[in-house]
Amino acid sequence: MSFGNKWVKPQGESVGHKLLEGIKPQAPLKPRIEEAQKKLQMQIAKLDSISSRMQEKDQVIFKRIVLSMQSHDAQHAKVLSGELSQIRKMNKMVTSAKLALEQIQLRLNTISELGDVVVTLSPAMSVIKGIQGGLSGMMPEADQSFSQISELLGNIITDSSQIPAGDIG
C-alpha cells in the first residue's frame, strides 16, 4: 500500500450519520421479535427436514452394512461404516444447531410474553391509582391495601424491564 492510499481517508459513513442512527428511534421491538421468530421457525423446519433425510440415509446404509456382513464382504462393510459414521456426525451437528435455534426461539417467546405482561400491567397501575385516590377519604384501610397492590405491580413492571439477558430462559 502506498503512502497516498494511506493518506486519503476512505469514504464511509460519517460520524454525524452514525450519531443520527444511534439517536433515531428504531422500529418497535415486538414486530422485530416476531419477525426473528418466523425466520427461526423456518430455519428450524429446514434443519428438521435435513435431519430426517439423514436419518433415512442412516437406516439405508446400516441395512447395507448388515447385508455386507452377512455376505462376508468385510471390505464393503468397512467402507459403508465409514460413510455411516460421517452421516451420523453430520446429523449430530444438524441436531445440535436445531436445538440451539429452538433455545433462541424459546428465549424470544419469553421476552415477547414478558413484554405483554408489562403492557397489560401498565394500565392496571393507573386504574389502581385512580381508585386509590377516590377511596382514600372514605376507607383509610383500603388506601394502604391499594398502596401495597400498586407497589407490587410497580415492582413487577420494574423488575421485568431490568432483567439481564442472561436471566431470561
MOSULPE-V896023 format. One record per residue. N is the residue number from 0. RES is the residue in one letter. SS is DSSP state (hx for helix, st for strand, lp for the rest). NEAR is the number of other C-alpha atoms within 10 Angstrom. Layout:
((N:RES:SS:NEAR) (N:RES:SS:NEAR))
This chain:
((0:M:lp:5) (1:S:lp:6) (2:F:hx:7) (3:G:hx:8) (4:N:hx:9) (5:K:hx:9) (6:W:hx:8) (7:V:lp:8) (8:K:lp:8) (9:P:lp:8) (10:Q:lp:6) (11:G:lp:7) (12:E:lp:8) (13:S:lp:8) (14:V:hx:9) (15:G:hx:9) (16:H:hx:11) (17:K:hx:11) (18:L:hx:10) (19:L:hx:10) (20:E:hx:11) (21:G:hx:10) (22:I:hx:9) (23:K:lp:9) (24:P:lp:8) (25:Q:lp:9) (26:A:lp:8) (27:P:lp:8) (28:L:hx:11) (29:K:hx:15) (30:P:hx:11) (31:R:hx:12) (32:I:hx:16) (33:E:hx:15) (34:E:hx:12) (35:A:hx:15) (36:Q:hx:20) (37:K:hx:13) (38:K:hx:13) (39:L:hx:17) (40:Q:hx:16) (41:M:hx:12) (42:Q:hx:16) (43:I:hx:21) (44:A:hx:13) (45:K:hx:14) (46:L:hx:20) (47:D:hx:15) (48:S:hx:12) (49:I:hx:16) (50:S:hx:20) (51:S:hx:14) (52:R:hx:12) (53:M:hx:19) (54:Q:hx:15) (55:E:hx:12) (56:K:hx:15) (57:D:hx:19) (58:Q:hx:12) (59:V:hx:12) (60:I:hx:18) (61:F:hx:17) (62:K:hx:12) (63:R:hx:16) (64:I:hx:21) (65:V:hx:15) (66:L:hx:14) (67:S:hx:17) (68:M:hx:15) (69:Q:hx:11) (70:S:lp:10) (71:H:lp:11) (72:D:lp:13) (73:A:hx:13) (74:Q:hx:11) (75:H:hx:14) (76:A:hx:21) (77:K:hx:14) (78:V:hx:11) (79:L:hx:18) (80:S:hx:17) (81:G:hx:11) (82:E:hx:15) (83:L:hx:20) (84:S:hx:12) (85:Q:hx:13) (86:I:hx:17) (87:R:hx:17) (88:K:hx:12) (89:M:hx:15) (90:N:hx:20) (91:K:hx:14) (92:M:hx:13) (93:V:hx:19) (94:T:hx:18) (95:S:hx:13) (96:A:hx:15) (97:K:hx:21) (98:L:hx:14) (99:A:hx:13) (100:L:hx:18) (101:E:hx:17) (102:Q:hx:13) (103:I:hx:16) (104:Q:hx:22) (105:L:hx:15) (106:R:hx:16) (107:L:hx:19) (108:N:hx:16) (109:T:hx:14) (110:I:hx:19) (111:S:hx:16) (112:E:hx:13) (113:L:hx:16) (114:G:hx:17) (115:D:hx:12) (116:V:hx:14) (117:V:hx:19) (118:V:hx:12) (119:T:hx:12) (120:L:hx:16) (121:S:hx:13) (122:P:hx:10) (123:A:hx:14) (124:M:hx:17) (125:S:hx:12) (126:V:hx:12) (127:I:hx:16) (128:K:hx:15) (129:G:hx:11) (130:I:hx:13) (131:Q:hx:20) (132:G:hx:11) (133:G:hx:12) (134:L:hx:14) (135:S:lp:14) (136:G:lp:11) (137:M:lp:9) (138:M:lp:11) (139:P:hx:11) (140:E:hx:11) (141:A:hx:15) (142:D:hx:19) (143:Q:hx:13) (144:S:hx:12) (145:F:hx:18) (146:S:hx:14) (147:Q:hx:12) (148:I:hx:15) (149:S:hx:19) (150:E:hx:13) (151:L:hx:13) (152:L:hx:18) (153:G:hx:16) (154:N:hx:12) (155:I:hx:15) (156:I:hx:20) (157:T:hx:12) (158:D:hx:12) (159:S:hx:15) (160:S:hx:12) (161:Q:lp:9) (162:I:lp:11) (163:P:lp:9) (164:A:hx:9) (165:G:hx:6) (166:D:hx:6) (167:I:lp:12) (168:G:lp:13))
